[in-house]
Amino acid sequence: KQLWESLPVSGFNFRVPLPVCCRGGHVKNLKDLRDGKYMTVEDMKRECSKFVEWVNNVMISHQGSTIDELRVRFYLDKDSQRYIDKWIEIATRKQVKKLELDFPSLLHRPSNAYYPFPKECFPGIEFLTSLCLVNVGVSDEAMEFVLSNCPMLETLHLKNSPLLIHPKVSCSSPRLKHLNISHSESIQTIEISAPNLVSFEYHKLRKVPFHIWYAPKLTELDYSNWLDFNIAYLVSQLYNYLPQLVTLRLSLFLMDLPRFPKFTSLRNLTCITASIDNRLLLLKSLIEASPLLHKFKLLIKDHKEFKSGIEEVGKEEARPNKYLKEVEIVGFLGQPVEVEFVTYLLKIAIKLEKIVIHGKLERMTQNLAHQLMKNRPGAELVLL
């Protein structure tokens, strides 16, 4: 005990197996799944007390001068605020570089019950380079405080923060490279001005106006909303930055077909969709708007009903792409529309090196392999 207290420690990771099921105020624990035992909410409170005591003992007893990383994940909320504040204070005093807090809830938690991230300056917080806050109450003011007082910050990840309404990223955080804002349903607008921002991720149930005023180095975008996604709206919001994107990841759950600008720098394109029956034109337009595309990945998340109205698409003249080297299809079932789309990709990718297909391939494996050998004899086919 005396030995480890003074040893240099790269980081602390306080994470324990979490219960996976909650029914009627009872929690089924991973450990008890085999014998069907249940853990009550009162049991969970006792477990939280044990967890807090454990983290306290470790954080307070360690005598090392620095901590590079602190990660804490457990069912904690505002009731544990004074302890969590103390952990942050100890970590920042020891010049922590990466801080991750994740406080999920088994039952519905009102916004005022989330642990509120502090809006005050801790000694040493200026050394922070990465901050990940999940299921934490981060207000607009707290976010502004972090960006203003952490000049070394490069990564900011905020997920499920019910207090965020008008998050703003300004030039006060000059080193910020990676920004992820997701599943925070109270957000009304987002404003970004970051000279070194490289990647931006946004995931939400509905679309929200976001204004990227200044991001000359933005090359990676991961964007999705599931209730009212409209790609024409996204294009209008990001029109000036689309030509500089190198990596683009989109969730396409509603159909619309805008006129795309040229993605003159795009190398990696990932599309997530529920099916491709009525999205074939959209996918094709995206690919043909990306003349330098190197890798294309399609994830078909849920198969509902496939329609066969694709003959006209197949007859259109396809533009060859001499840069597309790798294709990956996840969720392939061998439906006619899927085969048509793969055939289209084989046709345009004149220098294809590898195609990977995940799914139920019993019916289509031989035909697909034959088609690949016929059109692209030098390419590798991987069936998973």
Order of alpha helices (4+ residues) and beta strands (2+ residues): alpha-beta-beta-beta-beta-alpha-beta-alpha-beta-beta-alpha-beta-beta-beta-beta-beta-beta-beta-alpha-beta-beta-alpha-beta-alpha-beta-alpha-beta-alpha-beta
